[in-house]
Amino acid sequence: MPAIAQTQTKNPNRSIQLDGLRFFAMLAVFFHHFAVMRGGHVCSAFGWGGLQLFMALSGFLTTRILLRDRKQTIAAGGNLWSTIGQFYTRRSLRIFPIYYLVIGIGLLVGLQPAREFLGWLSTYTLNIYLSLSGNWDSLGPYAHLWSLSVQEQFYLVWAIVVMFVPKKLLFRISCGMVLVAPIYRLFAVVFNWG
């Protein structure tokens, strides 16, 4: 127990319990990919559930960071646009270098998907391509990058919403999204939207 207390006092904004949950979510996704590579699809639900859990936790943690930043900026009389810029810079420095390195290596070694889908890959819109085409197989080793596209689009839009929408309305918007998401999902499956 003392080790846990020490970890929490070093960084009070970090929750080791949520880090543990994210670890198990990522483990489920890796397990799913490993099982699919071996020819079995038994773990699809397990992997998909892990991905959903990881995305939900990322959304929660991102929202918590944005709300904290908003509160501090307002208390200091600062500029919310500047705070959003700092948030985007932090996200970019965390994800962009390795993401673009992977794409660059693909281009250097001549991977066809890297060249063919460079526009979709470089703009974080691969999820849109997959939704329009449904063609996962053509993406080869890049197919899994759709989830990073979703995350980057979320960061882009959600940061602005959290910073500028009044808190009362923000809660209503969040509840509305929770209600609308499964309905959209149902329509997407029924009408084969990708």
Short mmCIF file of the C-alpha atoms (twelve columns), coordinates in Angstrom:
data_MODEL
# 
_entry.id   MODEL 
# 
loop_
_atom_site.group_PDB 
_atom_site.id 
_atom_site.type_symbol 
_atom_site.label_atom_id 
_atom_site.label_alt_id 
_atom_site.label_comp_id 
_atom_site.label_asym_id 
_atom_site.label_seq_id 
_atom_site.Cartn_x 
_atom_site.Cartn_y 
_atom_site.Cartn_z 
_atom_site.pdbx_PDB_model_num 
ATOM 1   C CA . MET A 1   0.000   0.000   0.000   1 
ATOM 2   C CA . PRO A 2   2.740   2.578   0.675   1 
ATOM 3   C CA . ALA A 3   3.975   2.235   -2.927  1 
ATOM 4   C CA . ILE A 4   0.509   3.106   -4.228  1 
ATOM 5   C CA . ALA A 5   0.273   6.123   -1.931  1 
ATOM 6   C CA . GLN A 6   3.699   7.334   -3.059  1 
ATOM 7   C CA . THR A 7   2.768   6.985   -6.738  1 
ATOM 8   C CA . GLN A 8   -0.434  8.943   -6.238  1 
ATOM 9   C CA . THR A 9   1.286   11.776  -4.347  1 
ATOM 10  C CA . LYS A 10  3.966   12.163  -7.050  1 
ATOM 11  C CA . ASN A 11  1.314   12.956  -9.658  1 
ATOM 12  C CA . PRO A 12  -2.141  13.611  -8.195  1 
ATOM 13  C CA . ASN A 13  -3.685  13.834  -11.697 1 
ATOM 14  C CA . ARG A 14  -2.684  10.266  -12.542 1 
ATOM 15  C CA . SER A 15  -4.829  7.295   -11.597 1 
ATOM 16  C CA . ILE A 16  -2.951  4.016   -11.497 1 
ATOM 17  C CA . GLN A 17  -6.254  2.121   -11.419 1 
ATOM 18  C CA . LEU A 18  -7.219  3.584   -14.799 1 
ATOM 19  C CA . ASP A 19  -3.722  2.872   -16.113 1 
ATOM 20  C CA . GLY A 20  -4.263  -0.743  -15.091 1 
ATOM 21  C CA . LEU A 21  -7.596  -0.859  -16.901 1 
ATOM 22  C CA . ARG A 22  -5.986  0.611   -20.032 1 
ATOM 23  C CA . PHE A 23  -3.279  -2.039  -19.843 1 
ATOM 24  C CA . PHE A 24  -5.881  -4.835  -19.843 1 
ATOM 25  C CA . ALA A 25  -7.782  -3.137  -22.663 1 
ATOM 26  C CA . MET A 26  -4.607  -2.979  -24.785 1 
ATOM 27  C CA . LEU A 27  -3.796  -6.570  -23.883 1 
ATOM 28  C CA . ALA A 28  -7.210  -7.641  -25.187 1 
ATOM 29  C CA . VAL A 29  -6.580  -5.817  -28.479 1 
ATOM 30  C CA . PHE A 30  -3.133  -7.412  -28.893 1 
ATOM 31  C CA . PHE A 31  -4.584  -10.825 -28.069 1 
ATOM 32  C CA . HIS A 32  -7.295  -10.280 -30.677 1 
ATOM 33  C CA . HIS A 33  -4.763  -9.338  -33.385 1 
ATOM 34  C CA . PHE A 34  -2.547  -12.298 -32.501 1 
ATOM 35  C CA . ALA A 35  -5.501  -14.701 -32.683 1 
ATOM 36  C CA . VAL A 36  -6.660  -13.272 -36.041 1 
ATOM 37  C CA . MET A 37  -3.127  -13.583 -37.473 1 
ATOM 38  C CA . ARG A 38  -3.183  -17.234 -36.455 1 
ATOM 39  C CA . GLY A 39  -6.411  -17.759 -38.370 1 
ATOM 40  C CA . GLY A 40  -8.911  -17.780 -35.509 1 
ATOM 41  C CA . HIS A 41  -11.637 -15.216 -34.942 1 
ATOM 42  C CA . VAL A 42  -12.729 -16.516 -31.549 1 
ATOM 43  C CA . CYS A 43  -11.307 -13.482 -29.775 1 
ATOM 44  C CA . SER A 44  -13.029 -10.817 -31.892 1 
ATOM 45  C CA . ALA A 45  -15.529 -9.800  -29.211 1 
ATOM 46  C CA . PHE A 46  -12.808 -9.795  -26.571 1 
ATOM 47  C CA . GLY A 47  -10.559 -7.557  -28.693 1 
ATOM 48  C CA . TRP A 48  -13.398 -5.266  -29.740 1 
ATOM 49  C CA . GLY A 49  -14.450 -4.880  -26.113 1 
ATOM 50  C CA . GLY A 50  -10.867 -4.025  -25.179 1 
ATOM 51  C CA . LEU A 51  -10.750 -1.386  -27.902 1 
ATOM 52  C CA . GLN A 52  -14.033 0.150   -26.733 1 
ATOM 53  C CA . LEU A 53  -12.795 0.237   -23.147 1 
ATOM 54  C CA . PHE A 54  -9.502  1.836   -24.212 1 
ATOM 55  C CA . MET A 55  -11.276 4.506   -26.277 1 
ATOM 56  C CA . ALA A 56  -13.751 5.275   -23.473 1 
ATOM 57  C CA . LEU A 57  -10.943 5.620   -20.934 1 
ATOM 58  C CA . SER A 58  -8.941  7.827   -23.310 1 
ATOM 59  C CA . GLY A 59  -11.998 10.037  -23.815 1 
ATOM 60  C CA . PHE A 60  -12.555 10.267  -20.064 1 
ATOM 61  C CA . LEU A 61  -8.918  11.099  -19.306 1 
ATOM 62  C CA . THR A 62  -8.719  13.614  -22.152 1 
ATOM 63  C CA . THR A 63  -11.891 15.331  -20.937 1 
ATOM 64  C CA . ARG A 64  -10.528 15.458  -17.390 1 
ATOM 65  C CA . ILE A 65  -7.303  17.090  -18.638 1 
ATOM 66  C CA . LEU A 66  -9.241  19.600  -20.742 1 
ATOM 67  C CA . LEU A 67  -11.577 20.520  -17.872 1 
ATOM 68  C CA . ARG A 68  -8.599  21.018  -15.546 1 
ATOM 69  C CA . ASP A 69  -6.826  23.173  -18.147 1 
ATOM 70  C CA . ARG A 70  -9.991  25.197  -18.737 1 
ATOM 71  C CA . LYS A 71  -10.491 25.828  -15.028 1 
ATOM 72  C CA . GLN A 72  -6.855  26.903  -14.545 1 
ATOM 73  C CA . THR A 73  -6.907  29.148  -17.622 1 
ATOM 74  C CA . ILE A 74  -10.115 30.900  -16.572 1 
ATOM 75  C CA . ALA A 75  -8.848  31.319  -12.986 1 
ATOM 76  C CA . ALA A 76  -5.628  32.888  -14.294 1 
ATOM 77  C CA . GLY A 77  -7.505  35.111  -16.763 1 
ATOM 78  C CA . GLY A 78  -5.746  33.394  -19.653 1 
ATOM 79  C CA . ASN A 79  -6.679  32.742  -23.266 1 
ATOM 80  C CA . LEU A 80  -8.609  29.505  -23.906 1 
ATOM 81  C CA . TRP A 81  -7.428  29.389  -27.533 1 
ATOM 82  C CA . SER A 82  -3.848  29.388  -26.283 1 
ATOM 83  C CA . THR A 83  -4.715  26.545  -23.910 1 
ATOM 84  C CA . ILE A 84  -6.202  24.541  -26.790 1 
ATOM 85  C CA . GLY A 85  -3.036  25.198  -28.793 1 
ATOM 86  C CA . GLN A 86  -0.945  23.826  -25.932 1 
ATOM 87  C CA . PHE A 87  -3.204  20.776  -25.713 1 
ATOM 88  C CA . TYR A 88  -2.866  20.108  -29.473 1 
ATOM 89  C CA . THR A 89  0.903   20.546  -29.247 1 
ATOM 90  C CA . ARG A 90  1.165   18.001  -26.421 1 
ATOM 91  C CA . ARG A 91  -1.008  15.489  -28.306 1 
ATOM 92  C CA . SER A 92  0.980   16.005  -31.513 1 
ATOM 93  C CA . LEU A 93  4.344   15.515  -29.816 1 
ATOM 94  C CA . ARG A 94  3.060   12.352  -28.197 1 
ATOM 95  C CA . ILE A 95  1.616   10.659  -31.300 1 
ATOM 96  C CA . PHE A 96  2.856   12.266  -34.526 1 
ATOM 97  C CA . PRO A 97  6.563   11.315  -34.466 1 
ATOM 98  C CA . ILE A 98  6.094   7.545   -34.198 1 
ATOM 99  C CA . TYR A 99  2.992   7.576   -36.437 1 
ATOM 100 C CA . TYR A 100 4.733   9.355   -39.286 1 
ATOM 101 C CA . LEU A 101 7.884   7.280   -38.753 1 
ATOM 102 C CA . VAL A 102 5.835   4.118   -39.366 1 
ATOM 103 C CA . ILE A 103 4.379   5.617   -42.545 1 
ATOM 104 C CA . GLY A 104 7.819   6.842   -43.658 1 
ATOM 105 C CA . ILE A 105 9.401   3.422   -43.157 1 
ATOM 106 C CA . GLY A 106 6.605   1.910   -45.240 1 
ATOM 107 C CA . LEU A 107 7.359   4.374   -48.029 1 
ATOM 108 C CA . LEU A 108 11.112  3.665   -47.816 1 
ATOM 109 C CA . VAL A 109 10.721  -0.107  -48.028 1 
ATOM 110 C CA . GLY A 110 8.124   0.207   -50.783 1 
ATOM 111 C CA . LEU A 111 4.970   -1.030  -49.028 1 
ATOM 112 C CA . GLN A 112 2.170   -0.523  -51.532 1 
ATOM 113 C CA . PRO A 113 -0.465  0.540   -48.947 1 
ATOM 114 C CA . ALA A 114 1.837   3.306   -47.694 1 
ATOM 115 C CA . ARG A 115 2.022   4.816   -51.183 1 
ATOM 116 C CA . GLU A 116 -1.533  4.092   -52.271 1 
ATOM 117 C CA . PHE A 117 -3.178  5.443   -49.111 1 
ATOM 118 C CA . LEU A 118 -0.666  8.160   -48.215 1 
ATOM 119 C CA . GLY A 119 -3.303  10.918  -48.356 1 
ATOM 120 C CA . TRP A 120 -5.645  9.076   -45.983 1 
ATOM 121 C CA . LEU A 121 -2.802  8.044   -43.688 1 
ATOM 122 C CA . SER A 122 -1.097  11.432  -43.493 1 
ATOM 123 C CA . THR A 123 -4.335  13.295  -42.703 1 
ATOM 124 C CA . TYR A 124 -5.630  10.860  -40.079 1 
ATOM 125 C CA . THR A 125 -8.703  10.068  -42.157 1 
ATOM 126 C CA . LEU A 126 -8.154  6.339   -42.683 1 
ATOM 127 C CA . ASN A 127 -11.338 5.584   -40.725 1 
ATOM 128 C CA . ILE A 128 -13.310 7.598   -43.286 1 
ATOM 129 C CA . TYR A 129 -11.752 5.640   -46.162 1 
ATOM 130 C CA . LEU A 130 -12.633 2.355   -44.440 1 
ATOM 131 C CA . SER A 131 -16.183 3.521   -43.786 1 
ATOM 132 C CA . LEU A 132 -16.635 4.485   -47.444 1 
ATOM 133 C CA . SER A 133 -14.943 1.452   -48.985 1 
ATOM 134 C CA . GLY A 134 -15.114 -1.327  -46.395 1 
ATOM 135 C CA . ASN A 135 -11.832 -2.527  -47.916 1 
ATOM 136 C CA . TRP A 136 -9.699  -3.556  -44.930 1 
ATOM 137 C CA . ASP A 137 -7.592  -6.092  -46.809 1 
ATOM 138 C CA . SER A 138 -5.950  -3.566  -49.139 1 
ATOM 139 C CA . LEU A 139 -4.437  -1.661  -46.200 1 
ATOM 140 C CA . GLY A 140 -2.214  -4.522  -45.069 1 
ATOM 141 C CA . PRO A 141 -0.141  -3.548  -42.017 1 
ATOM 142 C CA . TYR A 142 -1.766  -0.104  -41.894 1 
ATOM 143 C CA . ALA A 143 -5.358  -1.248  -41.319 1 
ATOM 144 C CA . HIS A 144 -5.114  -0.857  -37.549 1 
ATOM 145 C CA . LEU A 145 -4.300  2.865   -37.850 1 
ATOM 146 C CA . TRP A 146 -7.999  3.645   -38.286 1 
ATOM 147 C CA . SER A 147 -8.318  3.838   -34.498 1 
ATOM 148 C CA . LEU A 148 -5.661  6.565   -34.301 1 
ATOM 149 C CA . SER A 149 -7.623  8.492   -36.923 1 
ATOM 150 C CA . VAL A 150 -10.698 8.322   -34.710 1 
ATOM 151 C CA . GLN A 151 -8.706  9.493   -31.690 1 
ATOM 152 C CA . GLU A 152 -7.119  12.423  -33.507 1 
ATOM 153 C CA . GLN A 153 -10.497 13.558  -34.867 1 
ATOM 154 C CA . PHE A 154 -11.912 13.293  -31.349 1 
ATOM 155 C CA . TYR A 155 -9.093  15.440  -29.925 1 
ATOM 156 C CA . LEU A 156 -9.557  18.025  -32.644 1 
ATOM 157 C CA . VAL A 157 -13.281 18.546  -32.062 1 
ATOM 158 C CA . TRP A 158 -13.739 17.682  -28.402 1 
ATOM 159 C CA . ALA A 159 -11.079 20.110  -27.140 1 
ATOM 160 C CA . ILE A 160 -12.988 23.026  -28.639 1 
ATOM 161 C CA . VAL A 161 -16.306 21.762  -27.229 1 
ATOM 162 C CA . VAL A 162 -14.914 21.306  -23.713 1 
ATOM 163 C CA . MET A 163 -13.165 24.681  -23.693 1 
ATOM 164 C CA . PHE A 164 -16.030 26.840  -24.923 1 
ATOM 165 C CA . VAL A 165 -19.362 25.172  -24.150 1 
ATOM 166 C CA . PRO A 166 -20.845 26.179  -20.772 1 
ATOM 167 C CA . LYS A 167 -20.466 23.431  -18.172 1 
ATOM 168 C CA . LYS A 168 -24.197 22.780  -17.804 1 
ATOM 169 C CA . LEU A 169 -24.597 22.392  -21.550 1 
ATOM 170 C CA . LEU A 170 -21.442 20.265  -21.750 1 
ATOM 171 C CA . PHE A 171 -23.025 17.709  -19.423 1 
ATOM 172 C CA . ARG A 172 -26.159 17.606  -21.600 1 
ATOM 173 C CA . ILE A 173 -24.094 17.212  -24.774 1 
ATOM 174 C CA . SER A 174 -22.177 14.331  -23.183 1 
ATOM 175 C CA . CYS A 175 -25.400 12.593  -22.139 1 
ATOM 176 C CA . GLY A 176 -26.846 13.138  -25.612 1 
ATOM 177 C CA . MET A 177 -23.780 11.569  -27.216 1 
ATOM 178 C CA . VAL A 178 -24.062 8.547   -24.924 1 
ATOM 179 C CA . LEU A 179 -27.700 8.118   -26.004 1 
ATOM 180 C CA . VAL A 180 -27.149 8.766   -29.723 1 
ATOM 181 C CA . ALA A 181 -24.059 6.548   -30.141 1 
ATOM 182 C CA . PRO A 182 -25.822 3.160   -29.828 1 
ATOM 183 C CA . ILE A 183 -28.641 4.351   -32.100 1 
ATOM 184 C CA . TYR A 184 -26.127 5.435   -34.729 1 
ATOM 185 C CA . ARG A 185 -24.324 2.104   -34.302 1 
ATOM 186 C CA . LEU A 186 -27.564 0.190   -34.871 1 
ATOM 187 C CA . PHE A 187 -28.305 2.143   -38.055 1 
ATOM 188 C CA . ALA A 188 -24.721 1.648   -39.235 1 
ATOM 189 C CA . VAL A 189 -25.073 -2.126  -38.887 1 
ATOM 190 C CA . VAL A 190 -28.579 -2.313  -40.365 1 
ATOM 191 C CA . PHE A 191 -27.746 -0.148  -43.371 1 
ATOM 192 C CA . ASN A 192 -24.176 -1.437  -43.764 1 
ATOM 193 C CA . TRP A 193 -22.528 1.982   -43.423 1 
ATOM 194 C CA . GLY A 194 -19.058 0.475   -43.085 1 
# 
